[in-house]
Amino acid sequence: MSVETLYGYLGLPDASLLDKRIYKKMFYEHGQLSSADKKALSADVEHVLWKYTLKASTVQIRPYEDDEREYLEVAVIEVRLNSRKLATRIAEIIQRAIPYPVFLVLAEGKGIAISVAHKRFSLAEKGAIVADGFLNTPWMDLPASEIDESFFESLDVRGLSHVDFLALYQDLTVRVLARNCAELTGKFELQTQSEDERRQALAQCREMEREIESLKAALRKETQFAEKVELNTNIKALEARLTHAVAAL
């Protein structure tokens, strides 16, 4: 999957193309980065491009403002990586550094991953913007799977809400969330439940997965027959719960 192919799916207007280089220095100067963060940016990031900017002058969409957040535009940022190892951390650093809602495209080799995060006013520092609700898709490589094809087709901006930039970004976010749910369900589906409800349901499924793996690890080490039986019983019960939860995603 190439980034150019992805941009074709997005269907962005030519007027929104920016192709402006963002230098790493900007990220070093933003916030408190650890030495490991700086090393990751230096070694793992080849370049960062402000690829597209969606604002009132480039698309027919209104800005959104209220007491909690300000969505004046949506930025499409491209990050070319030399390694996927610290991609999630790098995505978080970049999301925190840019005050606008960002549709972040991570590219490495023949694969891409998408990162989104909501932006809101800081409660602790007047005028500051903070990022939360981070979501990152898994890496999507060629040849594109049926799930990935459905996900990419759903991203066409022309078919998303044009009420305002908050509504547009929420539509992009729920599609990233649906792609993450598809890792468990095996099918890309947009549900009627709210973003918060689906996030919570996915988090519960992931937690059950972790619990199952922990119990299985304990089972492999257990030598007492009675303890093995109990562990097996607990694993089967959790697996049944997980199956039911996944069906509701």
BAKOL-891729 format. One record per residue (C-alpha): residue number from 1; residue in one letter; x, y, z. Coordinates in steps of 0.1 Angstrom, whole numbers, plus 5000, padded with zeros to 4 digits. Layout:
BEGIN
+-----+-----+------+------+------+
:   n : res :   c1 :   c2 :   c3 :
+-----+-----+------+------+------+
: NUM :   A :    X :    Y :    Z :
...
+-----+-----+------+------+------+
//
This chain:
BEGIN
+-----+-----+------+------+------+
:   n : res :   c1 :   c2 :   c3 :
+-----+-----+------+------+------+
:   1 :   M : 5000 : 5000 : 5000 :
:   2 :   S : 5015 : 5033 : 4989 :
:   3 :   V : 5007 : 5067 : 5004 :
:   4 :   E : 4998 : 5080 : 4970 :
:   5 :   T : 4972 : 5052 : 4966 :
:   6 :   L : 4958 : 5062 : 5000 :
:   7 :   Y : 4955 : 5099 : 4990 :
:   8 :   G : 4936 : 5087 : 4959 :
:   9 :   Y : 4911 : 5070 : 4982 :
:  10 :   L : 4907 : 5102 : 5003 :
:  11 :   G : 4896 : 5122 : 4973 :
:  12 :   L : 4910 : 5155 : 4986 :
:  13 :   P : 4906 : 5186 : 4964 :
:  14 :   D : 4937 : 5198 : 4946 :
:  15 :   A : 4934 : 5232 : 4964 :
:  16 :   S : 4941 : 5214 : 4997 :
:  17 :   L : 4975 : 5201 : 4985 :
:  18 :   L : 5003 : 5217 : 5006 :
:  19 :   D : 5034 : 5194 : 5004 :
:  20 :   K : 5053 : 5214 : 5030 :
:  21 :   R : 5083 : 5199 : 5048 :
:  22 :   I : 5081 : 5200 : 5087 :
:  23 :   Y : 5115 : 5199 : 5102 :
:  24 :   K : 5123 : 5177 : 5132 :
:  25 :   K : 5135 : 5207 : 5151 :
:  26 :   M : 5099 : 5217 : 5156 :
:  27 :   F : 5091 : 5185 : 5175 :
:  28 :   Y : 5123 : 5187 : 5196 :
:  29 :   E : 5113 : 5221 : 5208 :
:  30 :   H : 5077 : 5211 : 5216 :
:  31 :   G : 5070 : 5198 : 5251 :
:  32 :   Q : 5093 : 5176 : 5272 :
:  33 :   L : 5108 : 5149 : 5250 :
:  34 :   S : 5129 : 5122 : 5266 :
:  35 :   S : 5163 : 5113 : 5252 :
:  36 :   A : 5147 : 5081 : 5238 :
:  37 :   D : 5120 : 5102 : 5220 :
:  38 :   K : 5146 : 5124 : 5205 :
:  39 :   K : 5167 : 5094 : 5194 :
:  40 :   A : 5136 : 5079 : 5178 :
:  41 :   L : 5128 : 5110 : 5158 :
:  42 :   S : 5164 : 5113 : 5147 :
:  43 :   A : 5170 : 5077 : 5137 :
:  44 :   D : 5135 : 5064 : 5127 :
:  45 :   V : 5119 : 5094 : 5110 :
:  46 :   E : 5131 : 5100 : 5074 :
:  47 :   H : 5109 : 5130 : 5068 :
:  48 :   V : 5076 : 5147 : 5078 :
:  49 :   L : 5054 : 5164 : 5053 :
:  50 :   W : 5023 : 5186 : 5058 :
:  51 :   K : 5007 : 5169 : 5028 :
:  52 :   Y : 4972 : 5185 : 5027 :
:  53 :   T : 4954 : 5212 : 5047 :
:  54 :   L : 4916 : 5211 : 5048 :
:  55 :   K : 4902 : 5245 : 5058 :
:  56 :   A : 4874 : 5268 : 5048 :
:  57 :   S : 4894 : 5282 : 5019 :
:  58 :   T : 4902 : 5248 : 5004 :
:  59 :   V : 4870 : 5228 : 5012 :
:  60 :   Q : 4834 : 5238 : 5017 :
:  61 :   I : 4834 : 5230 : 5054 :
:  62 :   R : 4828 : 5253 : 5084 :
:  63 :   P : 4852 : 5256 : 5114 :
:  64 :   Y : 4839 : 5243 : 5147 :
:  65 :   E : 4844 : 5261 : 5180 :
:  66 :   D : 4830 : 5256 : 5215 :
:  67 :   D : 4842 : 5259 : 5251 :
:  68 :   E : 4861 : 5226 : 5249 :
:  69 :   R : 4877 : 5225 : 5215 :
:  70 :   E : 4885 : 5244 : 5183 :
:  71 :   Y : 4886 : 5226 : 5150 :
:  72 :   L : 4895 : 5253 : 5125 :
:  73 :   E : 4910 : 5229 : 5100 :
:  74 :   V : 4922 : 5193 : 5095 :
:  75 :   A : 4958 : 5185 : 5086 :
:  76 :   V : 4969 : 5155 : 5067 :
:  77 :   I : 5005 : 5148 : 5078 :
:  78 :   E : 5028 : 5122 : 5062 :
:  79 :   V : 5056 : 5106 : 5082 :
:  80 :   R : 5081 : 5084 : 5063 :
:  81 :   L : 5098 : 5060 : 5087 :
:  82 :   N : 5129 : 5040 : 5085 :
:  83 :   S : 5116 : 5015 : 5111 :
:  84 :   R : 5082 : 5006 : 5125 :
:  85 :   K : 5095 : 4997 : 5159 :
:  86 :   L : 5086 : 5030 : 5177 :
:  87 :   A : 5059 : 5041 : 5153 :
:  88 :   T : 5032 : 5043 : 5180 :
:  89 :   R : 5054 : 5066 : 5201 :
:  90 :   I : 5064 : 5087 : 5172 :
:  91 :   A : 5028 : 5092 : 5162 :
:  92 :   E : 5019 : 5103 : 5197 :
:  93 :   I : 5048 : 5129 : 5197 :
:  94 :   I : 5036 : 5143 : 5164 :
:  95 :   Q : 5000 : 5144 : 5174 :
:  96 :   R : 5008 : 5163 : 5206 :
:  97 :   A : 5030 : 5188 : 5188 :
:  98 :   I : 5004 : 5199 : 5162 :
:  99 :   P : 4974 : 5218 : 5176 :
: 100 :   Y : 4951 : 5210 : 5148 :
: 101 :   P : 4932 : 5177 : 5144 :
: 102 :   V : 4956 : 5155 : 5124 :
: 103 :   F : 4950 : 5126 : 5101 :
: 104 :   L : 4985 : 5111 : 5104 :
: 105 :   V : 4998 : 5088 : 5077 :
: 106 :   L : 5028 : 5067 : 5087 :
: 107 :   A : 5046 : 5050 : 5059 :
: 108 :   E : 5074 : 5024 : 5059 :
: 109 :   G : 5084 : 5001 : 5030 :
: 110 :   K : 5052 : 4990 : 5013 :
: 111 :   G : 5030 : 4995 : 5044 :
: 112 :   I : 5011 : 5023 : 5060 :
: 113 :   A : 4994 : 5029 : 5093 :
: 114 :   I : 4969 : 5057 : 5103 :
: 115 :   S : 4969 : 5077 : 5136 :
: 116 :   V : 4942 : 5100 : 5148 :
: 117 :   A : 4937 : 5118 : 5181 :
: 118 :   H : 4911 : 5144 : 5194 :
: 119 :   K : 4923 : 5178 : 5203 :
: 120 :   R : 4909 : 5200 : 5231 :
: 121 :   F : 4918 : 5230 : 5252 :
: 122 :   S : 4941 : 5223 : 5282 :
: 123 :   L : 4924 : 5226 : 5316 :
: 124 :   A : 4958 : 5233 : 5332 :
: 125 :   E : 4973 : 5259 : 5308 :
: 126 :   K : 4953 : 5286 : 5292 :
: 127 :   G : 4956 : 5287 : 5254 :
: 128 :   A : 4973 : 5253 : 5252 :
: 129 :   I : 4960 : 5224 : 5232 :
: 130 :   V : 4962 : 5188 : 5243 :
: 131 :   A : 4957 : 5155 : 5224 :
: 132 :   D : 4938 : 5125 : 5238 :
: 133 :   G : 4919 : 5095 : 5225 :
: 134 :   F : 4948 : 5082 : 5205 :
: 135 :   L : 4939 : 5056 : 5179 :
: 136 :   N : 4964 : 5038 : 5156 :
: 137 :   T : 4956 : 5012 : 5130 :
: 138 :   P : 4977 : 4982 : 5125 :
: 139 :   W : 5002 : 4982 : 5097 :
: 140 :   M : 4985 : 4976 : 5063 :
: 141 :   D : 5007 : 4961 : 5037 :
: 142 :   L : 5004 : 4950 : 5000 :
: 143 :   P : 4985 : 4932 : 4988 :
: 144 :   A : 4956 : 4949 : 5005 :
: 145 :   S : 4933 : 4926 : 5023 :
: 146 :   E : 4895 : 4928 : 5019 :
: 147 :   I : 4893 : 4945 : 5053 :
: 148 :   D : 4918 : 4972 : 5042 :
: 149 :   E : 4901 : 4978 : 5009 :
: 150 :   S : 4868 : 4984 : 5027 :
: 151 :   F : 4886 : 5007 : 5052 :
: 152 :   F : 4903 : 5027 : 5024 :
: 153 :   E : 4871 : 5031 : 5004 :
: 154 :   S : 4853 : 5044 : 5035 :
: 155 :   L : 4878 : 5073 : 5039 :
: 156 :   D : 4866 : 5093 : 5008 :
: 157 :   V : 4862 : 5128 : 5022 :
: 158 :   R : 4835 : 5135 : 4997 :
: 159 :   G : 4812 : 5110 : 5014 :
: 160 :   L : 4819 : 5121 : 5050 :
: 161 :   S : 4801 : 5147 : 5070 :
: 162 :   H : 4806 : 5183 : 5058 :
: 163 :   V : 4786 : 5199 : 5087 :
: 164 :   D : 4819 : 5212 : 5102 :
: 165 :   F : 4855 : 5201 : 5108 :
: 166 :   L : 4846 : 5184 : 5141 :
: 167 :   A : 4820 : 5162 : 5123 :
: 168 :   L : 4844 : 5155 : 5095 :
: 169 :   Y : 4872 : 5144 : 5119 :
: 170 :   Q : 4848 : 5123 : 5139 :
: 171 :   D : 4838 : 5105 : 5108 :
: 172 :   L : 4875 : 5098 : 5100 :
: 173 :   T : 4880 : 5087 : 5136 :
: 174 :   V : 4851 : 5062 : 5137 :
: 175 :   R : 4865 : 5046 : 5105 :
: 176 :   V : 4899 : 5041 : 5121 :
: 177 :   L : 4882 : 5026 : 5152 :
: 178 :   A : 4862 : 5003 : 5129 :
: 179 :   R : 4894 : 4992 : 5112 :
: 180 :   N : 4908 : 4983 : 5147 :
: 181 :   C : 4877 : 4964 : 5156 :
: 182 :   A : 4880 : 4944 : 5123 :
: 183 :   E : 4912 : 4929 : 5138 :
: 184 :   L : 4889 : 4909 : 5161 :
: 185 :   T : 4857 : 4906 : 5141 :
: 186 :   G : 4873 : 4898 : 5107 :
: 187 :   K : 4851 : 4924 : 5089 :
: 188 :   F : 4852 : 4962 : 5085 :
: 189 :   E : 4818 : 4975 : 5097 :
: 190 :   L : 4806 : 5010 : 5107 :
: 191 :   Q : 4783 : 5006 : 5137 :
: 192 :   T : 4754 : 5028 : 5150 :
: 193 :   Q : 4769 : 5029 : 5185 :
: 194 :   S : 4788 : 5060 : 5196 :
: 195 :   E : 4825 : 5063 : 5193 :
: 196 :   D : 4829 : 5062 : 5231 :
: 197 :   E : 4808 : 5031 : 5234 :
: 198 :   R : 4827 : 5013 : 5207 :
: 199 :   R : 4861 : 5024 : 5221 :
: 200 :   Q : 4851 : 5010 : 5255 :
: 201 :   A : 4839 : 4977 : 5239 :
: 202 :   L : 4871 : 4973 : 5220 :
: 203 :   A : 4892 : 4980 : 5252 :
: 204 :   Q : 4872 : 4954 : 5271 :
: 205 :   C : 4879 : 4928 : 5244 :
: 206 :   R : 4916 : 4936 : 5244 :
: 207 :   E : 4917 : 4933 : 5282 :
: 208 :   M : 4901 : 4899 : 5280 :
: 209 :   E : 4926 : 4889 : 5254 :
: 210 :   R : 4954 : 4899 : 5278 :
: 211 :   E : 4938 : 4880 : 5307 :
: 212 :   I : 4935 : 4848 : 5285 :
: 213 :   E : 4971 : 4850 : 5275 :
: 214 :   S : 4982 : 4855 : 5311 :
: 215 :   L : 4961 : 4825 : 5322 :
: 216 :   K : 4976 : 4804 : 5294 :
: 217 :   A : 5011 : 4813 : 5305 :
: 218 :   A : 5003 : 4803 : 5341 :
: 219 :   L : 4988 : 4770 : 5328 :
: 220 :   R : 5020 : 4762 : 5309 :
: 221 :   K : 5040 : 4765 : 5342 :
: 222 :   E : 5015 : 4748 : 5365 :
: 223 :   T : 5023 : 4713 : 5377 :
: 224 :   Q : 4993 : 4706 : 5400 :
: 225 :   F : 4964 : 4688 : 5383 :
: 226 :   A : 4937 : 4706 : 5403 :
: 227 :   E : 4952 : 4740 : 5395 :
: 228 :   K : 4954 : 4731 : 5358 :
: 229 :   V : 4917 : 4722 : 5358 :
: 230 :   E : 4908 : 4755 : 5375 :
: 231 :   L : 4929 : 4775 : 5350 :
: 232 :   N : 4914 : 4757 : 5321 :
: 233 :   T : 4879 : 4764 : 5333 :
: 234 :   N : 4887 : 4801 : 5337 :
: 235 :   I : 4902 : 4802 : 5303 :
: 236 :   K : 4872 : 4786 : 5287 :
: 237 :   A : 4849 : 4810 : 5305 :
: 238 :   L : 4869 : 4840 : 5294 :
: 239 :   E : 4870 : 4828 : 5258 :
: 240 :   A : 4833 : 4824 : 5258 :
: 241 :   R : 4829 : 4860 : 5271 :
: 242 :   L : 4853 : 4873 : 5245 :
: 243 :   T : 4834 : 4856 : 5217 :
: 244 :   H : 4802 : 4872 : 5228 :
: 245 :   A : 4819 : 4906 : 5232 :
: 246 :   V : 4835 : 4904 : 5198 :
: 247 :   A : 4801 : 4896 : 5182 :
: 248 :   A : 4788 : 4929 : 5196 :
: 249 :   L : 4817 : 4950 : 5184 :
+-----+-----+------+------+------+
//
